[in-house]
Amino acid sequence: MESTRNVRTMVYRYLLTVFALVAAAHGQSCVFPFSYHGGIFESCTSVDADAPWCSTDAVYQGNYVDCDERYCSFPFTYHGMSFDACTTYDDTRPWCSMAPQYDGSDHIYCSAGAAVFNVDPETDKPAGCHFPFELNGVSHTTCTIAGSSDPWCSLDEVYDGDWAWCTEADCHFPFMYNNKTYDSCTTDGSDAAWCSMTPVYEDNWVYCQDSSGSSTGCGGTLTDNQGRVESPNYPNGYPANQDCTWTVPARGGQASVSFGDFSLETSGSFFSTCVFDYVQVTTADGVDSGPQCGTSAPANVTSMSDISIHFVSDSSVNSRGFFFYYGVSGGGPGAEPCGGELTGDS
């Protein structure tokens, strides 16, 4: 009988120990929501503390723990990038955000051994725009032409020098132009398809591309950092009576153009210039290819000024057409040279 009583006592004490350990473990976890000094908290807080913490009781009774990465919001975005783990971005210690979009306020330093996502701020910048972004104290919810002749955007919440030229992907659909609503790119008012950056057109727009990523319209300003342009209807023969001019703006940097396939109607004589169909490449700093036709493509051009590619076809014989590659390096918003030729009356 005594031995049975002793066994029961041992079991009872063992169960009490287990229950105590469970309770202790439970007491070391955050309880959400919790009440503190009249406030209700759904997540960790830095109120009255230097680091985020949480209560281990529904109503704070002096029991708390410092928060770690378990209480972060994964994934979270910062400077246009998505993080699925702690990061050392902009800090020497691994940290994570308590909100899906980190705004620079509520973050947690991660514990030793936590998974860390390392990024290089110079090479791992996002390719996409960050909206909204702040520039000189002004908030922009779409691409802007501030300091530039072409739409651009910031890659950071507050512009700090990292930017990208805007493309069709940044257009606003639907948009309104001339009291009409467009759900896709339009040629209204232009020889090439374009789209608006704002719900109502406000002179903030870009040219569109076809499904292959090549521009096939008749002329226009090429606003991407690089791309490929094809003559209308390439390679099935360009239409008659074309007069197209494409412009590659240097934007304070260096522009370049190089031709690939090239096939236009020939001049008809070894001694005459290209008087029927031709392409002519010029720059503001003096480069002039002269009219080129047949299979003699213009030479590659690199210039610190804008490059113009002028294509003309007559009313009769045509040929396969052409394509060229273009690129712009350096420069950026506000980097365009001041001055220039005045062409107006004022």
Disulfide bonds with the S-S distance in Angstrom:
Cys30-Cys54 1.70
Cys44-Cys67 1.94
Cys72-Cys96 1.78
Cys86-Cys110 2.02
Cys129-Cys153 1.94
Cys143-Cys166 1.93
Cys171-Cys195 1.86
Cys185-Cys208 1.95
Cys218-Cys244 1.82
Cys274-Cys293 2.00
